[in-house]
Amino acid sequence: MNKWFYINLSVFVLALWNVFTHFSFPGLLLHISLGLLGMMLILFNWTRHAMYSTIRSSHDRQKKIKIAQLIKKDMPFHRWTGTAALIIILFHGTSAIHHFGFQWNNLKFLSGLLAVFILAGVVVTGWMRRIRPTGLKRRAHLYFGISLILLITVHLLF
């Protein structure tokens, strides 16, 4: 297994820990439920990067073929999953702002706001790659994704 699988698992466990230890659990507030759903969709899509990394680092040809076939089945849904994650996260942010208001001095609010802009960049570069794929768009999509996972972790920690 690739290091990205472990990073994804760690972020997922951190998110579940935050949800299960929240004061309103088991009756969760709307913004928490939407945030968890959006984050699960983001991690589902980010697992593709872990699979590609596993293909590049593996020496076993059969393993590479098996993983490539799994990725091929997911390909038609990848862009739509990312777009759905963006829409759900926008609802999450709207609900959180409605519940708490704008708090510019709150690190959770700032990291979430920055993460929304980066998620929009991931979605836009993903759709742009469909129109005319270039190396620059691929790298931008990848670096936006890495930044997004980092910001999600910061958002979950604070």
Helices and strands as residue ranges (DSSP letters): H 3-20, H 30-57, H 61-100, H 107-131, H 135-157
